[in-house]
Amino acid sequence: RELEGLRLAHQNMQSLLDIRSAELRDAQAYLSKTDRVSHADVQRMVESLNAQLFQLAALVTDSVSYAADRKYGDEVQPAYERVKDRIGEPAANLLLSISHADDPVWVQMALQAVMALSSSCVINSWDVRFTPVTNRLLTKIHDKVYIGGKL
């Protein structure tokens, strides 16, 4: 009996060792891969994207003429709802409630936020583990942006 108990304990220990060895091999395969892009490079790319979004938002904001009188009601409700969904109700209310004729800084910040959100959606839809065939969503987004100029 005692010998049978020791054999069973040894068999259980061997099974656990096999499982842990397989887990360790999987972890080593993952950890031994080198990144093709360094963290510093990724940080620089994100900072560059943010700077470009800032510049584009400033350019667009400065290129628009703002009327002193604002429109309310059914005429702006669909646009208000889309803006509210993207930047939140408090910011959308601020954009709706003040005149931007003298200082369109809030319009610029909202535009920059919406562009950052759109960029984030595009970036997050891409998965480096997928092949180009599998990653069809990114390909569709790229085609719409590159060819059509819009999402």
C-alpha positions in Angstrom: 0.0 0.0 0.0 2.7 2.5 1.0 4.5 1.7 -2.2 1.4 2.3 -4.3 0.8 5.6 -2.5 4.3 6.7 -3.3 4.0 5.8 -6.9 0.7 7.8 -7.2 2.4 10.8 -5.5 5.4 10.5 -7.8 3.0 10.2 -10.9 1.1 13.3 -9.7 4.4 15.2 -9.1 5.6 14.2 -12.6 2.4 15.4 -14.2 2.7 18.7 -12.4 6.3 19.0 -13.5 5.4 18.3 -17.1 2.7 21.0 -17.0 5.0 23.6 -15.4 7.8 22.8 -17.8 5.5 23.4 -20.8 4.3 26.7 -19.2 7.9 27.7 -18.8 8.8 26.8 -22.4 5.9 28.9 -23.6 6.9 31.9 -21.4 10.6 31.6 -22.6 9.5 31.6 -26.2 7.5 34.8 -25.6 10.2 36.5 -23.5 13.0 35.7 -25.9 11.4 37.6 -28.8 12.9 41.0 -29.4 10.7 43.9 -30.2 11.1 45.3 -33.7 10.4 48.8 -32.3 11.8 50.1 -29.1 9.6 51.7 -26.4 11.4 55.0 -27.0 10.5 54.8 -30.7 6.9 54.1 -29.9 6.9 57.0 -27.4 8.4 59.3 -30.1 5.7 58.2 -32.6 2.9 58.9 -30.2 4.3 62.3 -29.3 4.7 63.0 -33.0 1.1 62.0 -33.7 -0.1 64.2 -30.8 1.9 67.1 -32.2 0.4 66.6 -35.6 -3.1 66.4 -34.2 -2.5 69.6 -32.3 -1.2 71.4 -35.4 -4.1 70.1 -37.5 -6.7 71.2 -35.0 -5.1 74.6 -34.7 -5.0 75.0 -38.5 -8.7 73.9 -39.0 -9.8 76.1 -36.1 -8.0 79.1 -37.5 -9.4 78.5 -40.9 -13.1 78.7 -39.9 -15.1 81.8 -39.5 -17.3 81.9 -36.4 -20.6 83.7 -36.4 -21.4 85.9 -33.4 -24.9 84.5 -33.2 -25.3 80.9 -32.4 -28.0 78.4 -33.6 -30.0 76.3 -31.2 -32.7 73.7 -31.3 -33.5 71.1 -33.9 -31.0 72.6 -36.3 -27.9 71.7 -34.3 -29.3 68.7 -32.3 -27.9 65.9 -34.5 -24.4 67.5 -34.5 -24.7 68.1 -30.7 -25.5 64.4 -30.1 -22.5 63.3 -32.2 -20.2 65.6 -30.3 -21.6 64.6 -27.0 -21.0 61.0 -27.8 -17.4 61.6 -28.6 -16.2 64.2 -26.0 -18.9 63.9 -23.3 -21.9 66.0 -22.3 -20.0 68.7 -20.2 -17.7 69.6 -23.0 -20.5 69.5 -25.6 -22.5 71.8 -23.5 -19.6 74.2 -23.2 -19.2 74.2 -26.9 -22.9 74.9 -27.4 -23.2 77.6 -24.7 -20.4 80.1 -25.5 -19.4 82.2 -28.5 -16.3 81.1 -30.2 -15.9 84.2 -32.4 -13.3 85.8 -30.2 -11.4 82.8 -29.0 -12.0 79.4 -30.5 -9.7 77.5 -28.1 -12.6 75.2 -26.9 -13.3 74.3 -30.5 -9.6 73.5 -31.1 -9.4 71.3 -27.9 -12.6 69.5 -28.8 -11.4 68.9 -32.4 -8.1 67.6 -31.1 -9.9 65.3 -28.7 -12.1 63.9 -31.4 -9.1 63.3 -33.7 -7.2 61.6 -30.9 -10.2 59.4 -30.2 -10.5 58.5 -33.9 -6.8 57.8 -34.1 -7.0 55.6 -31.0 -9.8 53.6 -32.6 -7.8 53.0 -35.7 -4.6 52.1 -33.7 -6.5 49.8 -31.4 -8.1 47.9 -34.3 -4.7 46.8 -35.4 -3.3 43.6 -33.8 0.3 42.7 -34.5 -0.4 39.0 -33.9 -2.7 38.9 -37.0 -1.7 38.3 -40.5 -2.7 40.8 -43.2 -5.5 38.4 -44.2 -6.8 38.2 -40.7 -6.5 41.9 -40.0 -9.2 42.9 -42.5 -10.6 45.7 -40.3 -7.3 47.6 -40.4 -7.1 47.2 -44.1 -10.7 48.5 -44.6 -9.9 51.5 -42.3 -6.7 52.2 -44.2 -8.5 52.0 -47.6 -11.3 54.3 -46.4 -8.8 56.9 -45.0 -6.3 56.7 -47.8 -8.6 56.5 -50.7 -11.7 58.2 -49.4 -10.2 60.6 -46.9 -12.7 59.8 -44.2 -13.6 57.0 -41.7 
